[in-house]
Amino acid sequence: MKFRSLLTSLKPATRLLAIIGLLSSGSLLAKDIKQKPNFVILLADDVSSDSIGCYGSPNPHTTPHIDNLAQNGIKFSNMFVSEAMCGPARAELYTGLMPQRNGTFRNHKASNPDVKSVVHYLSDLGYRVGLAGKKHISPEKVYPFETIPGICGKAAEAKPKPDDWRGVQSFIKRDPKQPFCLVIGSIHAHSPWTVGDTKYWKEEDVVLPPNLVDTPQTRSAYWRYLAEVREFDRQVGDTLKILKDNKKLDNTIIIVLDENGTGMVGGKWTVFDWGVRSACVIKFPDKWQAKFETDAIAQYCDIVPTLIDAAGGTPPSSLDGKSLLPLIKGETKTHRKQAFFLFNNRVHQSKGDPHFSIRAVTNGKYKLIWNLTPDNLYVVNVTSTDLTGRVRPTDHGRIYASMIDRMKMDEHAEAMVNRIRSRPQYQLYDLQNDPYELKSLAENPEYSAMISKFKKDIKKWMKDQGDDGHVDPEGMNVIKYNEYQFPYPRKTKAINKNKTKK
């Protein structure tokens, strides 16, 4: 009889005495630790899942290691972040709580100090928990990761130092009897897109997503973005080799996530699928569940309870996430009925940007987007040209400005810019037939009942999360879209490719 079954069969008082006795002798701890798997999470930075080969990228040769891992592991096709920004996505991933409940409901905001993270949960189960690379979460009390040197963590670094894997090797080799959880927070493919090799594609042949506009600035930036995605894939391959060389592959669960979508117009900082849909590939030891793909709806908050469950613990019922193991074991084919999303742009309120809040829900087939401040101008990093008339000297700034330049001669460009800067109160999309959410069905009476149902679902979710929607404009700068005179940007400058890529 297995140990857990044996304990269950005992009366409560006898069970408690048995546990105390075993803990005193150290035999339970030693036995559990020996059997517990290691965890390695590889987290990209600003990568849309449609850039990854096994998720249908039309541009080949971008992610050979991730594609191979998916061939021998589990691929989630409906994994989402609740809020498509680096800080909120990571806080949700590490706490098992959605943004409103962990406190990081906008970018760069610290989490609530009384929140626990994966570090606490796994440390209590005997693990050491380390992070190499990008962190972008606070406070330290909530996220006391052991810092592992050697991997650049500065997302905006144009010339990062080459990876030095000695710190990672030392961490995974230390004390073979103790299980570990290692997070590798890559900075790829956060802008600027200056790293990686573009030799795998010809710039003129790169296939752009249909929600972008094919301008020289966009094409060049997307070409270099693909090279950075491949850099992340190279880190995945390097990590797998280190695990294999150190004989850790047989007892390590590997999770590859691409974080929120790319930092281009319509990706990061939105609730469009290009921003909130994440790649998620999981590899268990012994080829268990190899070549398994699921369309079950899951969110980042589900990862922490999954790790706790796999480590032999019991996930707290207070978490928003729930373990994916029943799904992975084949005990069920569904996980969540819906996924919910939010966006708050208050990060720049001190600079005078207009307030904008969005909430959304999807059942996997349709998505309702509810813009809580539809009269306001939508302004984030990539669209600040609208507010200032100045083109941000960044890759994503140049992309948006070049789209505006095209508006007077290109209906598609006009539609794509207005899709971003001017939002109706409701947008409804058919995700299966319109995956880039280009044609809203919200005005079609055929879908009125569905919209009403989704609105109720969003209201209930907001209430459960303690979310007031941040619709109170007190202290906020409100700039109504219809009253705004858009400054027309200066002509964008061509990018000198010789300074950025091979």
GUFI-818913 format. One record per residue (C-alpha): residue in three letters; x, y, z; residue number from 0. Coordinates in steps of 0.5 Angstrom, whole numbers, plus 500, padded with zeros to 3 digits. Example, Ala and Ser with C-alpha at 12.3 -4.5 7.8 and 13.67 -1.06 7.14 Angstrom:
// residues 2
[ALA; [525; 491; 516]; 0]
[SER; [527; 498; 514]; 1]
***
This chain:
// residues 502
[MET; [500; 500; 500]; 0]
[LYS; [503; 507; 498]; 1]
[PHE; [504; 512; 504]; 2]
[ARG; [499; 517; 502]; 3]
[SER; [494; 511; 502]; 4]
[LEU; [496; 508; 508]; 5]
[LEU; [495; 515; 512]; 6]
[THR; [488; 516; 509]; 7]
[SER; [486; 509; 512]; 8]
[LEU; [488; 511; 519]; 9]
[LYS; [484; 514; 524]; 10]
[PRO; [485; 522; 525]; 11]
[ALA; [489; 522; 531]; 12]
[THR; [493; 516; 529]; 13]
[ARG; [494; 519; 523]; 14]
[LEU; [497; 525; 526]; 15]
[LEU; [501; 521; 531]; 16]
[ALA; [504; 517; 525]; 17]
[ILE; [506; 524; 521]; 18]
[ILE; [509; 527; 527]; 19]
[GLY; [513; 520; 529]; 20]
[LEU; [516; 520; 521]; 21]
[LEU; [517; 527; 521]; 22]
[SER; [521; 527; 528]; 23]
[SER; [525; 521; 525]; 24]
[GLY; [526; 525; 518]; 25]
[SER; [524; 519; 514]; 26]
[LEU; [518; 522; 511]; 27]
[LEU; [522; 528; 509]; 28]
[ALA; [527; 524; 506]; 29]
[LYS; [523; 520; 502]; 30]
[ASP; [518; 525; 499]; 31]
[ILE; [524; 529; 497]; 32]
[LYS; [527; 523; 493]; 33]
[GLN; [521; 523; 489]; 34]
[LYS; [519; 530; 488]; 35]
[PRO; [521; 532; 481]; 36]
[ASN; [525; 538; 479]; 37]
[PHE; [522; 544; 476]; 38]
[VAL; [525; 549; 470]; 39]
[ILE; [520; 554; 467]; 40]
[LEU; [523; 558; 461]; 41]
[LEU; [519; 565; 460]; 42]
[ALA; [520; 569; 454]; 43]
[ASP; [519; 576; 454]; 44]
[ASP; [514; 580; 450]; 45]
[VAL; [513; 574; 445]; 46]
[SER; [506; 573; 441]; 47]
[SER; [505; 565; 440]; 48]
[ASP; [504; 566; 433]; 49]
[SER; [511; 567; 432]; 50]
[ILE; [512; 560; 435]; 51]
[GLY; [513; 554; 430]; 52]
[CYS; [509; 549; 433]; 53]
[TYR; [503; 554; 434]; 54]
[GLY; [503; 556; 427]; 55]
[SER; [508; 561; 425]; 56]
[PRO; [508; 562; 418]; 57]
[ASN; [516; 564; 418]; 58]
[PRO; [520; 557; 419]; 59]
[HIS; [526; 556; 423]; 60]
[THR; [524; 561; 429]; 61]
[THR; [523; 556; 434]; 62]
[PRO; [526; 549; 433]; 63]
[HIS; [528; 547; 440]; 64]
[ILE; [521; 549; 443]; 65]
[ASP; [517; 545; 437]; 66]
[ASN; [521; 539; 438]; 67]
[LEU; [519; 540; 446]; 68]
[ALA; [512; 540; 444]; 69]
[GLN; [513; 534; 439]; 70]
[ASN; [515; 530; 445]; 71]
[GLY; [511; 533; 451]; 72]
[ILE; [504; 537; 452]; 73]
[LYS; [502; 543; 448]; 74]
[PHE; [496; 548; 451]; 75]
[SER; [493; 552; 445]; 76]
[ASN; [488; 556; 450]; 77]
[MET; [493; 558; 455]; 78]
[PHE; [492; 566; 457]; 79]
[VAL; [495; 571; 461]; 80]
[SER; [490; 575; 465]; 81]
[GLU; [493; 582; 463]; 82]
[ALA; [498; 583; 458]; 83]
[MET; [504; 586; 461]; 84]
[CYS; [510; 584; 464]; 85]
[GLY; [509; 585; 471]; 86]
[PRO; [502; 583; 472]; 87]
[ALA; [503; 577; 468]; 88]
[ARG; [509; 575; 472]; 89]
[ALA; [506; 576; 478]; 90]
[GLU; [500; 572; 476]; 91]
[LEU; [505; 566; 474]; 92]
[TYR; [508; 566; 481]; 93]
[THR; [503; 568; 486]; 94]
[GLY; [497; 563; 483]; 95]
[LEU; [492; 570; 483]; 96]
[MET; [490; 574; 478]; 97]
[PRO; [492; 581; 478]; 98]
[GLN; [487; 585; 482]; 99]
[ARG; [488; 580; 488]; 100]
[ASN; [495; 580; 488]; 101]
[GLY; [496; 587; 487]; 102]
[THR; [500; 588; 481]; 103]
[PHE; [494; 590; 476]; 104]
[ARG; [498; 595; 472]; 105]
[ASN; [505; 595; 470]; 106]
[HIS; [511; 596; 475]; 107]
[LYS; [506; 596; 481]; 108]
[ALA; [508; 592; 487]; 109]
[SER; [504; 586; 489]; 110]
[ASN; [500; 586; 496]; 111]
[PRO; [505; 585; 501]; 112]
[ASP; [501; 579; 505]; 113]
[VAL; [501; 575; 498]; 114]
[LYS; [505; 569; 498]; 115]
[SER; [509; 566; 492]; 116]
[VAL; [511; 560; 489]; 117]
[VAL; [518; 561; 493]; 118]
[HIS; [514; 560; 499]; 119]
[TYR; [509; 554; 497]; 120]
[LEU; [515; 550; 494]; 121]
[SER; [520; 552; 500]; 122]
[ASP; [515; 549; 505]; 123]
[LEU; [515; 543; 501]; 124]
[GLY; [523; 542; 501]; 125]
[TYR; [525; 546; 495]; 126]
[ARG; [530; 551; 493]; 127]
[VAL; [527; 556; 488]; 128]
[GLY; [532; 560; 484]; 129]
[LEU; [531; 565; 478]; 130]
[ALA; [536; 567; 473]; 131]
[GLY; [535; 573; 468]; 132]
[LYS; [529; 578; 468]; 133]
[LYS; [525; 579; 475]; 134]
[HIS; [520; 585; 474]; 135]
[ILE; [516; 584; 480]; 136]
[SER; [516; 586; 487]; 137]
[PRO; [517; 587; 493]; 138]
[GLU; [522; 582; 495]; 139]
[LYS; [518; 579; 501]; 140]
[VAL; [513; 576; 496]; 141]
[TYR; [518; 574; 491]; 142]
[PRO; [524; 572; 495]; 143]
[PHE; [528; 568; 489]; 144]
[GLU; [535; 566; 490]; 145]
[THR; [538; 570; 485]; 146]
[ILE; [542; 566; 480]; 147]
[PRO; [547; 570; 476]; 148]
[GLY; [549; 570; 469]; 149]
[ILE; [543; 571; 465]; 150]
[CYS; [542; 578; 463]; 151]
[GLY; [535; 581; 466]; 152]
[LYS; [535; 588; 463]; 153]
[ALA; [529; 588; 458]; 154]
[ALA; [531; 594; 454]; 155]
[GLU; [538; 592; 454]; 156]
[ALA; [541; 593; 447]; 157]
[LYS; [547; 590; 447]; 158]
[PRO; [546; 584; 453]; 159]
[LYS; [552; 580; 455]; 160]
[PRO; [553; 573; 452]; 161]
[ASP; [549; 568; 457]; 162]
[ASP; [554; 565; 462]; 163]
[TRP; [551; 559; 464]; 164]
[ARG; [555; 557; 470]; 165]
[GLY; [551; 560; 475]; 166]
[VAL; [545; 556; 473]; 167]
[GLN; [549; 549; 473]; 168]
[SER; [552; 551; 480]; 169]
[PHE; [544; 551; 482]; 170]
[ILE; [542; 545; 479]; 171]
[LYS; [548; 541; 481]; 172]
[ARG; [548; 543; 489]; 173]
[ASP; [545; 538; 494]; 174]
[PRO; [543; 533; 489]; 175]
[LYS; [538; 530; 495]; 176]
[GLN; [534; 537; 495]; 177]
[PRO; [529; 538; 489]; 178]
[PHE; [529; 545; 486]; 179]
[CYS; [525; 550; 482]; 180]
[LEU; [529; 554; 477]; 181]
[VAL; [526; 560; 473]; 182]
[ILE; [530; 563; 467]; 183]
[GLY; [527; 570; 465]; 184]
[SER; [529; 571; 458]; 185]
[ILE; [529; 578; 456]; 186]
[HIS; [528; 576; 449]; 187]
[ALA; [524; 578; 445]; 188]
[HIS; [523; 585; 449]; 189]
[SER; [525; 591; 444]; 190]
[PRO; [529; 594; 442]; 191]
[TRP; [530; 588; 437]; 192]
[THR; [538; 588; 437]; 193]
[VAL; [540; 581; 438]; 194]
[GLY; [540; 575; 434]; 195]
[ASP; [541; 573; 427]; 196]
[THR; [537; 574; 422]; 197]
[LYS; [540; 570; 417]; 198]
[TYR; [534; 565; 417]; 199]
[TRP; [529; 569; 413]; 200]
[LYS; [530; 574; 408]; 201]
[GLU; [527; 581; 410]; 202]
[GLU; [522; 581; 404]; 203]
[ASP; [520; 574; 405]; 204]
[VAL; [517; 575; 412]; 205]
[VAL; [510; 574; 413]; 206]
[LEU; [507; 579; 417]; 207]
[PRO; [501; 578; 422]; 208]
[PRO; [494; 581; 418]; 209]
[ASN; [493; 586; 424]; 210]
[LEU; [500; 590; 422]; 211]
[VAL; [501; 594; 416]; 212]
[ASP; [506; 592; 411]; 213]
[THR; [511; 599; 412]; 214]
[PRO; [518; 599; 411]; 215]
[GLN; [519; 600; 419]; 216]
[THR; [514; 594; 420]; 217]
[ARG; [517; 589; 416]; 218]
[SER; [524; 591; 418]; 219]
[ALA; [522; 591; 426]; 220]
[TYR; [518; 584; 425]; 221]
[TRP; [524; 581; 421]; 222]
[ARG; [529; 583; 427]; 223]
[TYR; [524; 581; 432]; 224]
[LEU; [524; 574; 429]; 225]
[ALA; [531; 573; 431]; 226]
[GLU; [530; 575; 438]; 227]
[VAL; [525; 570; 438]; 228]
[ARG; [530; 565; 436]; 229]
[GLU; [535; 567; 441]; 230]
[PHE; [529; 565; 446]; 231]
[ASP; [529; 559; 443]; 232]
[ARG; [537; 558; 443]; 233]
[GLN; [536; 559; 451]; 234]
[VAL; [531; 553; 451]; 235]
[GLY; [536; 549; 447]; 236]
[ASP; [542; 551; 452]; 237]
[THR; [538; 549; 458]; 238]
[LEU; [536; 542; 456]; 239]
[LYS; [543; 541; 454]; 240]
[ILE; [545; 543; 461]; 241]
[LEU; [540; 539; 464]; 242]
[LYS; [542; 533; 460]; 243]
[ASP; [549; 534; 461]; 244]
[ASN; [548; 534; 469]; 245]
[LYS; [543; 528; 468]; 246]
[LYS; [537; 532; 471]; 247]
[LEU; [532; 531; 465]; 248]
[ASP; [529; 524; 468]; 249]
[ASN; [527; 528; 474]; 250]
[THR; [525; 535; 471]; 251]
[ILE; [518; 538; 469]; 252]
[ILE; [520; 543; 464]; 253]
[ILE; [515; 549; 462]; 254]
[VAL; [516; 554; 456]; 255]
[LEU; [512; 560; 456]; 256]
[ASP; [512; 566; 452]; 257]
[GLU; [509; 571; 457]; 258]
[ASN; [505; 576; 454]; 259]
[GLY; [504; 578; 446]; 260]
[THR; [510; 582; 443]; 261]
[GLY; [511; 590; 444]; 262]
[MET; [508; 592; 438]; 263]
[VAL; [501; 595; 436]; 264]
[GLY; [495; 591; 438]; 265]
[GLY; [499; 586; 442]; 266]
[LYS; [502; 587; 449]; 267]
[TRP; [498; 593; 453]; 268]
[THR; [491; 590; 450]; 269]
[VAL; [486; 584; 451]; 270]
[PHE; [487; 582; 444]; 271]
[ASP; [489; 575; 443]; 272]
[TRP; [495; 577; 440]; 273]
[GLY; [497; 580; 447]; 274]
[VAL; [494; 575; 452]; 275]
[ARG; [494; 568; 448]; 276]
[SER; [501; 565; 451]; 277]
[ALA; [504; 559; 448]; 278]
[CYS; [505; 553; 454]; 279]
[VAL; [509; 547; 452]; 280]
[ILE; [510; 542; 458]; 281]
[LYS; [515; 536; 458]; 282]
[PHE; [514; 531; 463]; 283]
[PRO; [520; 526; 464]; 284]
[ASP; [519; 519; 461]; 285]
[LYS; [516; 522; 455]; 286]
[TRP; [509; 521; 459]; 287]
[GLN; [504; 525; 455]; 288]
[ALA; [508; 526; 449]; 289]
[LYS; [505; 529; 443]; 290]
[PHE; [499; 531; 447]; 291]
[GLU; [495; 537; 445]; 292]
[THR; [489; 540; 449]; 293]
[ASP; [485; 546; 447]; 294]
[ALA; [482; 546; 455]; 295]
[ILE; [482; 554; 457]; 296]
[ALA; [488; 555; 462]; 297]
[GLN; [491; 561; 465]; 298]
[TYR; [497; 563; 468]; 299]
[CYS; [495; 563; 475]; 300]
[ASP; [494; 555; 474]; 301]
[ILE; [501; 554; 474]; 302]
[VAL; [503; 555; 481]; 303]
[PRO; [498; 550; 484]; 304]
[THR; [500; 545; 478]; 305]
[LEU; [507; 545; 481]; 306]
[ILE; [505; 545; 488]; 307]
[ASP; [500; 539; 486]; 308]
[ALA; [506; 535; 482]; 309]
[ALA; [511; 536; 488]; 310]
[GLY; [506; 533; 493]; 311]
[GLY; [503; 538; 496]; 312]
[THR; [495; 541; 496]; 313]
[PRO; [494; 547; 493]; 314]
[PRO; [491; 553; 497]; 315]
[SER; [483; 553; 495]; 316]
[SER; [484; 561; 496]; 317]
[LEU; [488; 561; 490]; 318]
[ASP; [485; 563; 483]; 319]
[GLY; [489; 558; 479]; 320]
[LYS; [487; 550; 480]; 321]
[SER; [492; 545; 478]; 322]
[LEU; [493; 542; 471]; 323]
[LEU; [495; 535; 473]; 324]
[PRO; [488; 532; 472]; 325]
[LEU; [488; 535; 465]; 326]
[ILE; [495; 532; 464]; 327]
[LYS; [493; 526; 467]; 328]
[GLY; [487; 525; 462]; 329]
[GLU; [482; 525; 468]; 330]
[THR; [479; 530; 465]; 331]
[LYS; [478; 534; 458]; 332]
[THR; [476; 541; 461]; 333]
[HIS; [479; 546; 466]; 334]
[ARG; [476; 552; 465]; 335]
[LYS; [469; 555; 462]; 336]
[GLN; [472; 562; 461]; 337]
[ALA; [478; 566; 461]; 338]
[PHE; [478; 573; 464]; 339]
[PHE; [482; 579; 462]; 340]
[LEU; [483; 586; 464]; 341]
[PHE; [488; 592; 462]; 342]
[ASN; [489; 598; 466]; 343]
[ASN; [494; 604; 463]; 344]
[ARG; [495; 608; 469]; 345]
[VAL; [502; 607; 469]; 346]
[HIS; [503; 614; 465]; 347]
[GLN; [497; 618; 469]; 348]
[SER; [503; 622; 472]; 349]
[LYS; [505; 624; 465]; 350]
[GLY; [498; 626; 463]; 351]
[ASP; [496; 620; 459]; 352]
[PRO; [488; 619; 459]; 353]
[HIS; [485; 614; 463]; 354]
[PHE; [483; 607; 459]; 355]
[SER; [481; 601; 463]; 356]
[ILE; [478; 594; 459]; 357]
[ARG; [475; 588; 461]; 358]
[ALA; [474; 582; 457]; 359]
[VAL; [472; 574; 457]; 360]
[THR; [472; 568; 452]; 361]
[ASN; [469; 562; 452]; 362]
[GLY; [475; 559; 447]; 363]
[LYS; [470; 561; 441]; 364]
[TYR; [468; 568; 442]; 365]
[LYS; [471; 574; 446]; 366]
[LEU; [467; 580; 449]; 367]
[ILE; [471; 586; 450]; 368]
[TRP; [468; 591; 454]; 369]
[ASN; [472; 598; 454]; 370]
[LEU; [470; 601; 460]; 371]
[THR; [472; 608; 458]; 372]
[PRO; [470; 608; 451]; 373]
[ASP; [470; 616; 450]; 374]
[ASN; [477; 617; 452]; 375]
[LEU; [483; 616; 447]; 376]
[TYR; [487; 610; 448]; 377]
[VAL; [494; 611; 449]; 378]
[VAL; [500; 607; 451]; 379]
[ASN; [507; 606; 450]; 380]
[VAL; [506; 604; 442]; 381]
[THR; [501; 610; 441]; 382]
[SER; [504; 616; 445]; 383]
[THR; [505; 619; 438]; 384]
[ASP; [497; 620; 438]; 385]
[LEU; [498; 624; 444]; 386]
[THR; [505; 628; 443]; 387]
[GLY; [506; 628; 436]; 388]
[ARG; [513; 626; 437]; 389]
[VAL; [515; 619; 434]; 390]
[ARG; [518; 615; 440]; 391]
[PRO; [525; 613; 438]; 392]
[THR; [524; 606; 439]; 393]
[ASP; [522; 600; 434]; 394]
[HIS; [515; 600; 436]; 395]
[GLY; [514; 607; 436]; 396]
[ARG; [516; 607; 429]; 397]
[ILE; [512; 602; 427]; 398]
[TYR; [505; 606; 429]; 399]
[ALA; [508; 612; 426]; 400]
[SER; [509; 609; 420]; 401]
[MET; [502; 606; 420]; 402]
[ILE; [499; 613; 421]; 403]
[ASP; [503; 615; 415]; 404]
[ARG; [499; 610; 411]; 405]
[MET; [492; 612; 413]; 406]
[LYS; [491; 617; 408]; 407]
[MET; [492; 612; 402]; 408]
[ASP; [491; 605; 405]; 409]
[GLU; [484; 603; 408]; 410]
[HIS; [487; 597; 412]; 411]
[ALA; [492; 602; 415]; 412]
[GLU; [486; 607; 417]; 413]
[ALA; [482; 601; 420]; 414]
[MET; [488; 598; 424]; 415]
[VAL; [490; 605; 427]; 416]
[ASN; [483; 607; 429]; 417]
[ARG; [482; 600; 431]; 418]
[ILE; [487; 601; 437]; 419]
[ARG; [486; 609; 438]; 420]
[SER; [478; 609; 438]; 421]
[ARG; [475; 603; 442]; 422]
[PRO; [467; 602; 442]; 423]
[GLN; [464; 600; 449]; 424]
[TYR; [463; 593; 446]; 425]
[GLN; [467; 589; 441]; 426]
[LEU; [465; 581; 440]; 427]
[TYR; [470; 577; 436]; 428]
[ASP; [469; 570; 433]; 429]
[LEU; [476; 567; 435]; 430]
[GLN; [476; 561; 431]; 431]
[ASN; [474; 565; 424]; 432]
[ASP; [477; 571; 426]; 433]
[PRO; [483; 570; 430]; 434]
[TYR; [486; 577; 429]; 435]
[GLU; [480; 580; 432]; 436]
[LEU; [479; 584; 426]; 437]
[LYS; [472; 584; 425]; 438]
[SER; [467; 586; 431]; 439]
[LEU; [460; 583; 431]; 440]
[ALA; [458; 587; 437]; 441]
[GLU; [453; 591; 433]; 442]
[ASN; [450; 584; 430]; 443]
[PRO; [443; 583; 433]; 444]
[GLU; [444; 576; 432]; 445]
[TYR; [449; 576; 438]; 446]
[SER; [446; 580; 443]; 447]
[ALA; [444; 575; 447]; 448]
[MET; [451; 572; 448]; 449]
[ILE; [453; 579; 449]; 450]
[SER; [449; 580; 455]; 451]
[LYS; [451; 573; 458]; 452]
[PHE; [458; 575; 457]; 453]
[LYS; [457; 582; 460]; 454]
[LYS; [454; 578; 466]; 455]
[ASP; [460; 574; 467]; 456]
[ILE; [465; 580; 467]; 457]
[LYS; [461; 583; 472]; 458]
[LYS; [461; 577; 477]; 459]
[TRP; [468; 576; 475]; 460]
[MET; [470; 583; 477]; 461]
[LYS; [466; 583; 484]; 462]
[ASP; [469; 576; 486]; 463]
[GLN; [476; 580; 484]; 464]
[GLY; [474; 586; 488]; 465]
[ASP; [475; 590; 482]; 466]
[ASP; [472; 597; 481]; 467]
[GLY; [474; 597; 474]; 468]
[HIS; [478; 604; 476]; 469]
[VAL; [473; 608; 472]; 470]
[ASP; [473; 613; 477]; 471]
[PRO; [476; 619; 473]; 472]
[GLU; [478; 623; 479]; 473]
[GLY; [485; 625; 479]; 474]
[MET; [486; 622; 472]; 475]
[ASN; [487; 626; 466]; 476]
[VAL; [481; 625; 461]; 477]
[ILE; [482; 626; 454]; 478]
[LYS; [476; 624; 450]; 479]
[TYR; [477; 621; 443]; 480]
[ASN; [472; 625; 439]; 481]
[GLU; [475; 632; 442]; 482]
[TYR; [482; 630; 440]; 483]
[GLN; [486; 633; 435]; 484]
[PHE; [491; 628; 433]; 485]
[PRO; [498; 631; 431]; 486]
[TYR; [500; 628; 425]; 487]
[PRO; [507; 625; 426]; 488]
[ARG; [513; 627; 423]; 489]
[LYS; [516; 623; 417]; 490]
[THR; [519; 617; 420]; 491]
[LYS; [526; 616; 419]; 492]
[ALA; [529; 609; 415]; 493]
[ILE; [532; 605; 420]; 494]
[ASN; [540; 603; 419]; 495]
[LYS; [540; 596; 419]; 496]
[ASN; [547; 596; 419]; 497]
[LYS; [547; 598; 426]; 498]
[THR; [543; 593; 429]; 499]
[LYS; [544; 586; 425]; 500]
[LYS; [548; 582; 422]; 501]
***
